[in-house]
Amino acid sequence: MSGRPGATGGPLRLGTRKSLMATTQSQRVADLLTERTGHAVELVGVTTQGDVSKALVAQMGGTGVFVNALRDKILSGEVDFAVHSLKDLPTSETPGIALAATPARDDPRDALCSPVKLADLPHGARVGTGSPRRIAQLRALRPDLDVIPIRGNADTRLAKVTDGELDAVVLAHAGLRRIGRVEAVGEVFDTDQMLPAPGQGALALECRSDRADLRELLGTVNDAATRRAVTAERTILAVLEAGCSAPVGTYAAEVEEELHLTATVAAYDGSRQIRLSASGHPDAAEQIGRDLADRLLAQGADQLMGERD
């Protein structure tokens, strides 16, 4: 591809959080872009609010705490584009920012990091997670568990198990695979047990919306099936007006030219869940998500999301 790749005329500058997880997945995107376009890509580390604060994500306002600083760097021209975990992205559009690509999705499921499976954890076992969605679904599966809110990167959380502070932690399987820590996994939850966060396992590439040349270049790593699936999932969140910290799980996948979408809204204490499914043509992903969200609301999803123990 001809023309200057970056705003400076040099390599494309990829903005990324500085954690091992973020830099690992950003480097994967950089290598894929170079392979498909021939353009050099360099990583630029950015510190976000979510990296600095020790508060739980939900206490910091949820969606956007890992994203806003990267977007500011894009808009100011300090970086050309950014790579995010798609589940961290707010569903509302940001002026001047375009979602240019979603590469092929990794395993979207959650994983229990423990020497044993969930069913074999002792009564009252201490399980750590910072996600209200995981907390609600864990309590629905095992009401006897002592679910403890935690923060920190994957290694920090895993250390709480090896040190004996916790009996288990729940993390995204895709992230554990990316950093080479699958040996810590005792069980990968089937989506029938625990629905993942909307967009979990997928990455998002954002750039300035007025950079048509860059949007085209980044589009070379876009996976259309992933884009349709996460569109359906994220539409659920948007219609429910719920952020990434809400107890909402979704999963969409294409099977035999049909898009199948399942979503759940769970009470924080695990006592109640509304779980519904829908399917339709993949090109109607947004409408499938919108219709399913309306059905969830009709069954009282907004009341469940508003409850806290």
Secondary structure, DSSP 8 states (H G I E B T S, - for coil): --S-SSTTSSSEEEEEESSHHHHHHHHHHHHHHHHHH---EEEEEE--HHHH--S-GGGGTSTTTTTHHHHHHHHHTSSSEEEEEGGGS-SS--TTEEEEE--------EEEESSS-GGGS-TT-EEE-S-HHHHHHHHHH-TTSEEE---S-HHHHHHHHHTTS-SEEEEEHHHHHHTT-GGGEEEE--TTT----TTTT-EEEEEETT-HHHHHHHGGG--HHHHHHHHHHHHHHHHHT--TTSSEEEEEEEETTEEEEEEEEE-TTSS-EEEEEEEE-GGGHHHHHHHHHHHHHHTTHHHHHT---
